Every structure is written in structure tokens, then in C-alpha cells.
Amino acid sequence: MAAAPEPGEPKERKASCTSLHLSYWKAFKLLGFLDVENIPCARDSILYGSLGSIVAGFGHFLFTSRIKRSCDVGVGGFILVTLGCWFHCRYNYAKQRIRERIAREEIKKKILYEGTHLDPERKHNSNSSN
Amino acid sequence: SPVMEELITFHDHAFMAMSLISFLVLYALLSTLTTKLTNTNITDAQEMETIWTILPAIILILIALPSLRILYLTDEVNDPSFTIKSIGHQWYWTYEYTDYGGLIFNSYMLPPLFLNPGDLRLLEVDNRVVLPIEAPVRMMITSQDVLHSWTIPTLGLKTDAVPGRLNQTVFTA
């Protein structure tokens, strides 16, 4: 049996429905293996793809009243929209990471060379004054 | 490390392609099982056969090109500033820092009884390898007895230690 906490000591966190629900939600994998939580852009692509699938399939059904063909159109729409969103999102993600890396390196250079003749800001200011 | 980032990007790319193909095949399977259409007189379907030959070929090329790019990226040698030799034994590693003096030491795994609270089981060693950060390091890996493998998963490194052979890997921590 656990000893009673002393005054001032933080109380132990008890498992709650919320934390259990959150821990279950964190382990969610689409179709059992697609880790949409941890792969960047996966969740958005799947969600937009699902939306595109519903729009395409339902729209086709409204115009043609053919169930099977509408399901095929829905699946095709899902694949195309997912792929399109995926590549668009990954392209922006890659550009963002490049910008972050450049910013990190520039900050490092600024910290390293501040006050010296290699200071990039000093060079830029002297060029603009000339 | 940059190589590990590229590996993770390629994994995400291939994983998405694989997931969509799996989804499509699953749908085709369900569709075939539930269809009421039956035709026992089909002789040929050249358009369909052309599509299901060319499309997978295109998908494979789209997966293979980044894969080859990363394969050659991992083999790039970009003027390493430091060389360490790693020799595998049963069951410890010997590290030689010969560039600046002759530092040689053995690295044994700490048994669980010798671990301090917070230490990583099966990973902590008595003498650690010290690597410079943001500097290219050349690692020469070999073995004294049997096959071993030298790996740092978070840096995307894995090289076999083969007796009688010197393998090289270059990385930037």
C-alpha cells in the first residue's frame, strides 16, 4: 500500500477516463498500420481524400443513380485527392524545413560573428551606405 | 542527421504509396467478391492489361528514384575531419582514435546490476565513444572474430563489421 503523501509533496496522478481516452486515441492507426498521427501531412491528406471521395461519389450518384460506378468514382476520387494533398503538403513542408534550417544557421552565424569583421549585418550595412 | 531526415522522408513517401495501393487492392477484392456480373466468354482485355502494366511500372519508378538517390547520398564522402576505427569483438567494441595521439580503449556493456537510476538497459557502456558534433566523421569498422554490426539508429547508420574487411561510413552527428 502506498504511503500517504507528505505536506507539500505532489499528489500522484490517478488514471482517469480522459487520460485513458487520450492514450487510446494516441495509438490510433488507420487500417491498423497507417500512422496518421506521427507522419506529417498524412492526417490532412486522408481527411481531404475522404471528403473528396464523398463529394465525387455522391455527386456521381446524384447525376447517374448508379451505385457501383459511384463507389468506383468515390474510390478513385479518394486516391487522387489524397495524392494531390499529400504532394502539395509535403512540398510546403520541405520548403518550411529548408527555411527553418537557413534561419538556424543564420542565427548561429550572427551569434558567432557579431562584432567582428565577418558580421553579416555589418557587411550589409556598409554595402547599403556605400 | 541529414541522412536520417532523408530516410524518414522517403519512408513517409513509400508508406503513403503503399497504403493507397493496399486500399485500392482491398477495394478491388471486395468489388470482385460482391459483383453479380459474370461473363465466361471474355477472351481479351488489352486496354485493361496495358493500364495495369504501365501504371505499376510508373509507381515503381516513382518509388525507386528517391530510393536510389538516398542510396548514393548515404555513400557520399565529404572530406571528413576525424577518423575513428571501431573493432568488434565477442562481446565488446574497441575504439581507436589515432588522428591526434594513440587513444585506444574497450567499450563493454554495463550489466543491469551496475546501472544507475535513469540509465538505459543494454545500451549503457563503461567507456563511451565521444564524437564531435557538426563535423564529418569517418568511421572505419571491422571485426576481430565474427560478424558484428555497428549502428546508431537515430543517425541512420548501420554498417557491418566483417572480419578481414574494413568498412567505412562517414556521417555528421
Interface residues (C-beta under 8 A of the other chain):
Chain A: L30 L31 F33 L34 I39 P40 C41 A42 S45 K68 C71 D72 V75 F78 I79 T82 L83 W86 R90 A94 R97
Chain B: E5 T9 D12 H13 F15 M16 S19 L20 S22 F23 L24 Y27 S31 T35
